[in-house]
Amino acid sequence: MVTKSKAPVKVTKVVTTPSKPPKTRMARAIEPKVDEPTYHMPVEVRDWIERTTSMMNHQKGEIARLKQENKELKAYKAWATHRILRSDQEE
């Protein structure tokens, strides 16, 4: 039995580039603004929350002010200590 020899098969690769999304405004997903959820609560509770929030903000400001003042006092103490010790040595 004689068979015909087949010619080698040529394999070609098809190169595809990934498709890009269209450059239109409609193609972009638009995120809606998310507002804080609204809860129904008594007026007393709402007032209490506002008052405590105000007190917390005030205390944060006080803490920041006192930290700054403490930093300045420490710098002054170092300067004064250095000046006093230096004047003792000169006498």
FENZINOR-V640061 format. One line per field, one symbol per residue. ss: DSSP state (H for helix, E for strand, L for the rest). phi: phi as a letter, one per 40 degrees, with the letter a starting at -180 (. if undefined). Layout:
ss->???
phi->???
This chain:
ss->LLLLLLLLLLLLLLLLLLLLLLLLLLLLLLLLLLLLLLLLLLHHHHHHHHHHHHHHHHHHHHHHHHHHHHHHHHHHHHHHHHHHHHHHHHL
phi->.bbcccccccbbcccbcccccccbcccccccccbcccbbcacccccccccccccccccccccccccccccccccccccccccccccccccc
